[in-house]
Amino acid sequence: MSTPIVNSQLAEAINNALATVIDPELRRPITELGMVDSVSVSDDGRVRLAVLLTIAGCPLRDTITSDSEKALFAVPGVTAVDVDLKVMSQAQRDALKEKLRGPGGQRGIPFNQPDSLTKVFAVASGKGGVGKSSVTVNLACALAAQGLRVGIVDADVYGFSVPGLMGITQAPTRVDDMILPPVAYGVKVISIGMFVTGNQPVAWRGPMLHRALEQFLTDVYFGDLDALFLDLPPGTGDIAISVAQLLPKAEILVVTTPQAAAADVAERAGAIATQTGQKVAGVIENMSYLEMPDGGRMELFGSGGGAVLTERLTATVGADVPLLGQIPLDIQLREGGDAGVPIVIGQPGTPAAESLAGIAARLAAVPRGLAGMKLGLQPR
């Protein structure tokens, strides 16, 4: 015989256990999201749990089931667990969206709200091939490994590569007009690559690019993030302009190599801040040198490009632009990207990973400005 839980201590223990079960996409406890439909326990300790999925085809239903079973089996006295998966009604989905988005389930770009504390970094480069996407992915994963809540928007619509670098093959989950991004290494990721078949090219003009980016920022539910990275396409085209319009508080991170020619082109990517009113958060020099077996360094692409770029951008934008770090060439960085395991996760002790982690720590240490933010203080 199975009856609702009446033992207060057992009920509390089971509720506490279920509160540790985190929805893989929303990254919040299933108890908080209204996903626990019912819980009952039989005299012999068998627990029957009914969980409400957001949609019938939820791709992570098996994860929710296994995590629930693991949490409940850890409760003393529980001998067996049966998990029944159901699907939310439209009214329940509407209530969930309102819980996540606020009253009325309002749409909009949450990172532009006056009370948003999310640091938004637009990772730019003057030209392709400087490792911008690899840098973006590793910085995001390094911050997530520190316990921060991080997201990535792969804004390089033509040359999307973030899903592959993160090892993501799962499609986003759509809950009515709300899109739940896949999560890898604690980072929420959205990319146009998740919506195309195979290696199909994307051939869009400017207005379509703007609309795609706008939809990523309004329809995708990232939740409360500490940092959001946008992997921009090379140059200063449509997407760079759209980012300035849609996320005016986004700070620009410029990635270059030490080569003088690359630094010259990268200067333009940072100098766009003088036209958009954005801040340049700093310069990252990638592929700085190759460490040799004898301890020496081979500077394959020259040297000094990052330092020269910081000096030029400081003069151009009229504010200090720091050189955040120099990342050495490392075959393991490339191998990790090909395998979908960022080097800061797979090989954290390598010089390249330590350099990337150091840059991430510098970004995390910079506080978000409070100008214009309401603090909720009232005079007595």
C-alpha positions in Angstrom: 0.0 0.0 0.0 1.3 3.5 -0.9 0.2 6.6 1.0 1.3 10.2 1.1 4.2 10.8 3.5 2.9 11.4 7.0 6.1 11.0 9.0 7.3 14.5 9.4 11.0 13.6 9.7 10.9 11.3 6.7 8.9 14.0 4.7 11.5 16.6 5.6 14.4 14.3 4.6 12.8 13.4 1.3 12.0 17.1 0.5 15.6 18.0 1.4 16.9 15.3 -0.9 14.7 16.4 -3.8 15.8 20.0 -3.3 19.3 18.8 -4.3 18.1 17.6 -7.7 19.0 20.3 -10.2 17.2 20.6 -13.5 20.0 20.1 -16.1 18.8 23.0 -18.3 17.4 25.5 -15.9 20.1 24.8 -13.2 17.6 25.2 -10.4 16.1 22.7 -8.0 13.1 20.8 -9.3 11.3 21.6 -6.1 11.7 25.3 -6.7 10.5 25.0 -10.3 7.3 23.2 -9.4 8.4 20.0 -11.2 7.5 17.7 -8.2 4.0 16.6 -8.8 3.6 14.2 -6.0 5.6 12.0 -3.5 4.3 9.0 -1.7 5.9 6.2 0.4 4.9 2.7 1.2 5.2 1.0 4.5 8.3 -0.9 3.3 10.1 2.3 2.3 9.3 2.4 -1.4 9.1 6.0 -2.7 7.0 6.9 -5.6 7.8 10.2 -7.2 6.0 12.0 -10.0 8.0 14.6 -11.8 6.6 17.1 -14.3 8.8 17.7 -17.4 8.5 20.9 -19.3 7.9 19.1 -22.6 7.1 15.6 -23.6 10.4 15.1 -25.5 12.7 16.5 -22.8 16.2 15.4 -24.0 17.4 15.1 -20.4 14.6 13.1 -18.9 17.0 10.2 -18.1 19.3 12.6 -16.2 16.4 13.9 -14.1 15.3 10.3 -13.4 18.8 9.1 -12.4 19.5 12.2 -10.3 16.2 11.9 -8.5 16.8 8.2 -7.7 20.3 8.9 -6.5 19.1 11.6 -4.1 16.2 9.6 -2.7 18.3 6.4 -2.2 20.6 8.5 0.0 17.7 9.0 2.5 17.8 6.5 5.4 14.8 4.2 5.3 14.2 4.4 1.6 14.4 0.9 0.1 13.2 1.5 -3.5 12.4 4.4 -5.8 9.9 4.6 -8.6 10.1 7.8 -10.8 7.1 8.6 -12.9 7.6 11.2 -15.6 4.7 13.4 -16.6 4.4 16.5 -18.7 3.4 20.0 -17.5 0.0 21.4 -18.6 0.0 24.7 -20.5 -1.1 26.5 -17.3 1.9 24.9 -15.4 4.3 25.9 -18.2 2.9 29.5 -18.0 3.4 29.5 -14.3 7.0 28.3 -14.8 7.8 30.9 -17.3 6.4 33.6 -15.0 8.5 32.3 -12.2 11.6 32.4 -14.4 11.0 35.7 -16.3 9.0 37.6 -13.8 5.3 38.8 -13.7 3.6 38.1 -17.0 6.6 36.1 -18.3 7.8 39.3 -19.9 10.3 39.1 -22.7 13.2 41.4 -23.3 17.0 41.4 -22.9 17.5 40.8 -19.2 21.2 41.9 -19.3 20.0 45.4 -20.0 17.9 45.7 -16.9 19.1 48.3 -14.4 19.4 45.7 -11.7 21.4 43.2 -13.8 24.9 42.4 -12.4 25.9 40.2 -15.4 29.3 41.2 -16.9 28.9 41.0 -20.7 32.1 40.5 -22.7 32.1 40.7 -26.5 35.1 38.7 -27.7 36.3 40.3 -30.9 39.2 40.1 -33.4 40.3 41.9 -36.5 40.8 38.8 -38.5 40.0 35.1 -38.4 42.5 32.4 -37.3 43.7 34.0 -34.1 41.9 31.6 -31.8 39.1 33.8 -30.7 36.5 31.1 -30.2 39.0 28.8 -28.3 39.8 31.7 -26.0 36.1 32.4 -25.5 35.2 28.8 -24.6 38.2 28.4 -22.2 37.5 31.7 -20.4 33.9 30.8 -19.9 34.8 27.3 -18.6 37.5 28.7 -16.3 35.0 31.0 -14.7 32.4 28.3 -14.4 35.0 26.1 -12.7 35.4 28.8 -10.1 31.7 28.5 -9.3 30.4 31.4 -11.4 27.3 31.2 -13.5 28.3 31.6 -17.1 26.8 31.7 -20.6 28.0 31.9 -24.2 26.2 33.3 -27.2 28.0 32.0 -30.4 27.4 35.2 -32.4 29.7 34.1 -35.2 26.7 33.0 -37.3 28.7 32.2 -40.5 31.6 30.5 -38.7 30.0 29.0 -35.6 32.3 26.6 -33.8 31.4 26.9 -30.1 29.2 23.7 -29.9 32.0 21.6 -31.3 34.6 23.2 -29.0 32.3 22.4 -26.1 31.4 18.9 -27.2 27.7 19.8 -27.4 25.5 17.7 -29.6 22.2 18.2 -27.8 19.6 20.6 -29.3 18.1 23.4 -27.2 14.7 22.6 -25.6 11.8 24.9 -26.6 9.1 25.6 -24.0 6.6 27.6 -26.0 8.4 30.8 -26.9 11.2 30.2 -24.4 14.4 28.4 -25.4 16.5 26.5 -22.8 20.2 26.3 -23.9 22.3 23.2 -23.5 24.8 23.1 -20.7 28.4 21.9 -20.9 31.0 22.1 -18.1 28.6 24.4 -16.2 28.3 26.9 -19.1 25.0 27.6 -20.9 25.5 27.8 -24.6 23.4 28.9 -27.6 24.5 28.9 -31.2 23.0 29.0 -34.7 24.8 25.7 -35.2 22.2 24.0 -33.0 19.5 24.9 -35.5 21.0 23.9 -38.8 21.3 20.4 -40.3 24.8 18.9 -40.6 27.4 21.4 -41.9 24.8 23.5 -43.7 26.0 27.0 -44.5 24.1 30.1 -43.2 23.7 32.7 -45.9 22.0 35.6 -44.3 22.1 39.4 -44.9 22.4 42.0 -42.1 18.8 42.2 -40.9 18.6 38.4 -40.5 21.8 38.4 -38.5 20.4 41.1 -36.2 17.2 39.3 -35.7 19.0 36.0 -34.9 21.1 37.7 -32.2 18.1 39.5 -30.8 16.2 36.3 -30.5 19.2 34.6 -28.7 19.1 37.4 -26.2 15.4 37.6 -25.7 14.0 34.1 -26.2 16.8 32.1 -24.7 16.5 31.7 -20.9 20.0 32.0 -19.4 18.8 32.8 -15.9 20.9 34.9 -13.5 24.4 34.9 -14.9 27.6 36.3 -13.5 29.2 36.5 -16.9 28.0 36.3 -20.5 30.5 35.9 -23.4 29.6 36.7 -27.0 31.9 35.1 -29.6 31.8 37.7 -32.4 32.8 37.1 -36.0 36.0 38.7 -37.1 35.9 42.4 -38.1 33.5 45.3 -37.5 30.5 44.2 -39.5 26.8 43.8 -38.9 27.1 41.6 -35.7 29.5 44.0 -34.0 27.1 46.9 -34.7 24.1 44.8 -33.5 25.9 43.9 -30.3 26.5 47.6 -29.6 22.8 48.3 -30.2 21.3 45.3 -28.3 23.9 45.2 -25.5 25.3 48.8 -25.1 27.0 47.9 -21.8 28.9 45.0 -23.3 32.7 45.3 -22.9 35.0 44.4 -25.7 37.8 41.8 -25.4 40.2 42.0 -28.3 42.1 38.8 -29.3 45.2 39.1 -31.4 48.5 37.2 -32.1 51.9 38.8 -31.6 52.3 39.4 -35.3 52.4 43.1 -36.2 50.0 42.6 -39.1 47.4 40.9 -36.9 47.7 43.7 -34.2 47.1 46.3 -36.9 43.9 44.7 -38.0 42.8 43.9 -34.4 43.1 47.6 -33.5 40.1 48.3 -35.7 38.0 45.8 -33.8 38.8 47.6 -30.5 38.6 51.1 -31.9 34.9 50.6 -32.8 34.3 51.4 -29.2 34.9 55.1 -30.0 31.8 54.9 -32.2 29.6 52.7 -30.1 30.5 54.1 -26.7 31.5 50.7 -25.3 34.4 50.0 -23.0 37.4 47.9 -24.1 38.0 45.5 -21.3 41.5 44.5 -22.5 43.6 42.7 -25.0 44.5 39.0 -25.1 47.5 37.9 -27.0 47.1 34.3 -28.3 49.8 32.0 -29.8 52.4 34.2 -28.1 55.3 31.6 -28.1 56.1 27.9 -28.3 57.8 26.5 -25.3 60.8 24.3 -26.4 62.0 21.1 -24.6 65.1 22.9 -23.4 63.0 25.6 -21.7 63.5 28.2 -24.3 60.7 29.9 -26.3 60.2 30.1 -30.1 58.3 33.2 -31.1 56.7 31.8 -34.3 54.6 34.9 -34.9 57.0 37.5 -33.7 56.6 39.4 -30.4 55.1 42.5 -28.9 51.9 42.7 -30.9 49.7 42.6 -27.8 51.6 45.3 -26.0 51.6 47.5 -29.0 47.9 47.0 -29.4 47.2 48.0 -25.8 49.2 51.2 -26.2 47.3 52.1 -29.4 43.9 51.3 -28.1 44.6 53.2 -24.8 45.4 56.3 -26.9 42.5 55.8 -29.2 39.7 55.2 -26.7 41.1 57.6 -24.1 41.1 55.0 -21.3 43.5 52.4 -20.0 43.3 49.1 -22.0 45.3 46.4 -20.2 47.1 43.4 -21.7 45.2 40.7 -19.8 47.5 37.9 -20.7 49.7 36.0 -23.2 48.7 32.5 -24.1 51.4 30.1 -25.4 50.9 27.8 -28.4 50.0 24.3 -27.1 49.0 21.3 -29.1 46.8 20.2 -26.2 44.7 23.3 -26.6 44.0 22.3 -30.2 43.4 18.7 -29.3 41.0 19.6 -26.6 39.0 21.8 -29.0 38.8 19.0 -31.5 37.6 16.6 -28.8 35.1 19.0 -27.3 37.1 19.3 -24.0 38.5 22.8 -23.3 42.1 22.7 -22.1 41.2 24.4 -18.8 39.0 21.4 -18.1 41.0 18.6 -19.6 44.6 19.7 -19.0 44.4 22.5 -16.3 48.0 22.2 -15.3 49.4 23.2 -18.8 50.9 26.6 -19.3 48.2 27.6 -21.8 45.4 26.5 -19.4 47.1 28.4 -16.5 47.3 31.5 -18.7 43.7 31.3 -19.7 42.6 30.7 -16.0 44.7 33.8 -15.0 42.9 35.9 -17.6 39.5 34.6 -16.4 40.5 35.5 -12.8 41.3 39.0 -13.8 38.0 39.4 -15.6 36.1 38.0 -12.5 37.9 40.4 -10.2 36.7 43.5 -12.0 33.4 44.6 -10.3 30.4 45.5 -12.4 29.6 49.2 -12.2 26.6 50.3 -10.1 26.0 53.5 -11.9 22.3 54.0 -12.5 21.3 51.0 -10.4 18.5 51.2 -7.9 19.7 50.0 -4.5 16.2 50.0 -2.9 17.2 52.3 -0.1 14.5 54.4 1.5 15.0 57.4 3.9 13.7 56.8 7.4 
